Amino acid sequence: MTSALSKYDVLLTPAAPTSAYKLGEKTSDPLSMYKASDGTQGLHACGCCAVMLPQYLPFLLMHMMWVMLLLGDLMTVNVNLAGLPAVVVPCAYPDGLPVGVQMIGRAFDEAHLLNIAHTYEQTAGIEAPVLNMAA
């Protein structure tokens, strides 16, 4: 990533593996956000859990906990662990729900990253829809 950031001011990546959920959509079953739309395990397809022996149950449970924690923020957590500054800004509102783009900047160059994000927000012409809270 360092070599790419030496050539470009910021890197653009998706902010999440899915579009935003409707308000309250996942509150009755929060774990459903980690499943694919067809109800399968979604992004977790490492295969290791299917072959684990019973004596490894503590490891299996810890592994599944980490997988579940990382999936929702799959696109952002690695940037945080790398110590790079990042900001997410809206780039579209299909069906009235936001889709974000993540801008990743150079280490210790937060001011430059925030200036780029601000300029994007001011010039991209992306208008947030008016929320109808009565619906």
N, C-alpha and C positions, 0 to 999 in steps of 0.2 A: 504494500500500500504506500510505503514511503516513496518508492520510485515513481509511482503514478502521481503522488502529490507534489513531487519535485517538478513535474511537467504541467500539472493543472492546478488551478486555484482551489477547486473543490471537486469531490467525487459525488455523483448522484446515484442513489440506490433507492429501491422501494423502502418504505417505512415499516411495512407489515406484509405477511404472506397472503393476507386477504383484505378485502375492503372493510370498512367500518361496519359494526353491527348496529342494528336499530336499537334505540333506547329501550332498555329492559329486556332485550331479546335473549340474553344469555344469563340472566339472573337466576332463573329456576334451575339451570344446569350449567354452572360455570365451566365444567370440564368439557362441555360440548365445543368450546372455542378451539380445542386442541384436536378436534376430529375433522376429517374431510367432510364435504357436503353429503357424501353417500353414507356417512356413519362409520366408516372404517377408521383406522388409527391415524389417518392423515399423514403428516410429515414424518412420523416416527416409524421408520421401516428398517432399522438396523438389523433386525432378525435375531439379535442376541437373546432377547427375552424368551423366544420360543424354545430355545435349547438349554436354558438354565436348569440345573439340577436343584432339587429341594434344599440341599445344604447351602446353596447360595442365595436363599430367599432374602436375607438382609441386604446383600449387594443389589439384587434385582429391585427391591423396593426403593433403595436409594437411587439407582439408575433411573427408574421410572419417574421419581420425584423430580430429578434434574431435567429429564426430557420434557416433562409437563411445564416446568418453570421457564424453560428456554423457548418453547415453541411460539408462545404469544408474542415474544419480542425477539424472534429469531433474527430479524434484520438489523436490530439495534444493539443487542447485547455484546456482540463481538467488537464493535467499535468502542464501546465503553471499556471493555477489558483491555483493548489496545491503548487506551489512554488518549484517544483522539477526540477533539471536540466535534460535536454534531448537532444539527438542529433539524427538526421536521417542520415542513411548511405544506399547506394544502396545495395540491396541483390540479385537482378536479373534484367535481361533486356529481358523479353519476347517480341517478335516482335520489338526489338530495343528500347523499351520505358522502363524507369527505374521504378522499384518497390522498395520502401524504407522500411526499418525496423527502428522503433524508439527504441532507448535504453534510458531507464529511470534510473537515478542514485539517490543516497541518497542526501538529502538536504545538501548543502554547500560542496559537494564532487565532484565538477566539474572536477578537475584535474584527479581524478581516472576514471571518466566516459570518458573523452577525451582520456586517455591512452588506455582504453578498445576499444573504437571506432577506434582509430588509429591502434591498433594491429589487429583488425578484418579486416580493409581495406587492411592491408599489407599481411595478411595470407589467406584470404578467396578465393583468386584466381578469383575474379569477375572482368571481363574486360569490360569496357564501349565500346560500339560499335562506330565505326568511323561514324561521322555524315556526311551525304550527303546534304549539304546546297543548292545544285542546284535543288534538287527534289521538 
